Amino acid sequence: MFSLSNKHSQTKMSTPLGPDSVNVACPNCHQQVTTHTEPRATTKTHLLALLLCLFGCCPCACALYCTDCARNTEHYCPSCKAFVGSYER
């Protein structure tokens, strides 16, 4: 699922965002850049970790925070540091 909006305003992007860096025109500084990505734990990540701990799988719960499989990816412009969008898992 793709969320292609700026945190402050809705912006439609022609390039879909994924789990990896992509080449886009930054909606803030209008430069053509390759996005900087940061994985972010979400409420789903925390709930899944809690369920795993409740069922005795604490090592698996910790692994959720060490891998990208249960975390969203946020894309930022490396030039102006503006939020570009996010890829939701």
Secondary structure by P-SEA (a helix, b strand, c coil): ccccccccbbbbbccccccbbbbbccccccccccbbbbbbbcaaaaaaaaaaaaacaaaaaaaaaaccccbbbbbbccccccccccccc
